Amino acid sequence: MVRIKHRYLLFDILYPPTSDSKITPRDEFSTFSKSESNALIQLHQTSPAKINPRTILSTIRKALQDNYGDTGSGKAGGSLIVKYFSNKTSTGILRCDREQSDLIVAALSLITKIESNFVIFRCLHVSGTIKKCEEYSIDKTRQLINVIKNNKGKVEDYMLEMNEIKQVEDDINFDGEEKGGLPIDENQEDSS
């Protein structure tokens, strides 16, 4: 019997400032990028109560349908489940089939609006277990809180570190192989 393999996608929802003067005062919009900690706080808002696992799931399925048609929606949308979502942190975990995880990550990045709120979905981590997603989320949240508290020029370092980690994760696939196809030997010592 064959085991069905899943992937768990850790995502967060960011709330960019709007330029509409009816929604956001012009002063707040123009000073958005002047203070790095204010920019991070603005982006990492709590989600409104109307954004819940059901609305997130329907939004993702609609994005799959709009961008990938019936085939993409049928392949990826059927096994998609929101395992966890917190309105306070705007963070959630999705479960999907292993083969369709890239398609769902792409659909997440194409979502710009949910329940009349402009949003940015950001996939932070992809893992084979939900526990690893939870651990990653806790570590990154602690780092973000420390950066906002201490804000002594460390915001740029934090963002650069996040980009470097993402590049390393992209270079290594989930089977422990590099993109070049060579297996990674954890016991191998550095020859330099």
Secondary structure, DSSP 4 states (H G I P E B T S, - for coil): -PPPPEEEEEEEEE-PPP--TTTS-HHHHHTTTTSHHHHHHHHTPPPPTT--HHHHHHHHHHHHHHHHHHHHHHHHHTT-EEEEEETTTTEEEEEEEGGGHHHHHHHHHH--EETTEE-EEEEEEEESSHHHHHHHHHHHHHHHHHHHHH-SSHHHHHHHHHHHHHHHHHHB-TTSBBTTSPBP-TTPPP--
